[in-house]
Amino acid sequence: MNYLSPHDKRQRALRGTRAAAVIAFGLLLTLFLDQFAFELVTPLIESTGDEAPRVDKARYELHDWYRFLRIQGFAGTWAAVAVLLALHDRATGHPTHDRALRLIGAVVVAGLAAELLKLVVGRERPIEGSVFQGDVYKPFLGAVLNGSEHGGNLGFPSSHTSTAFAAATALAAFFPSTRWVLFALAAGCGLSRMLTGAHWLSDVYAGAIIGILGALLFVPKSTGSLITSSR
């Protein structure tokens, strides 16, 4: 265990406070931009009369590129990658034998954290089915206390995005030269959820933060700095 001087402890606390402030500001900013971002990227079919507009989900859902981006948020994708990583490390005698387990741990923890937070916050998706409904919240803790009535259509945060960013963060620590591709794919997953109206921008932002923080629990300190390293 490394000894930290009082000065080092203060610097660590200061860095943590700054990071928390930046994350909080980002959340407030994305909440402010939710409606603008939704109108910018999500195709709506205007309805006649008093009916609410509908999201044209079919514009994207049948395309292979959309499916590829969305599957970045599927835990099974990273389970398969973890198996390949474990086989590779075993065959090459890699000194770190637990990278596959760390990847899976990051994905599972981030995904579960996102799903649990959905139940607590109770924010609904922008759409109900494919009909635009705006920014709607269920009663606070309603999904926890009465899941049968309030447990459906929850959107904050995006668990697909959490999973994608958790995997990207873990793999970026193991393979830092690939980090830009990994994070671009994770961001694409978040975008895919917005294109079909499944999430607001702030849902995706919160999911990304949860994914990154969840993965950092499983990244060794000796490799964690590699996420931002050029080597």
Secondary structure, DSSP 8 states (H G I E B T S, - for coil): -----HHHHHHHHHHHHHHHHHHHHHHHHHHHHHHHHHHHHS-EE--STT---EE-THHHHTSHHHHHHHGGG-HHHHHHHHHHHHHHHHHHT-S---HHHHHHHHHHHHHHHHHHHHHHH-BB-SEETTEE--S-B--TTHHHH-HHHH-SSB-SS-HHHHHHHHHHHHHHHH-GGGHHHHHHHHHHHHHHHHHTTS--HHHHHHHHHHHHHHHHTTS-HHHHGGGS---
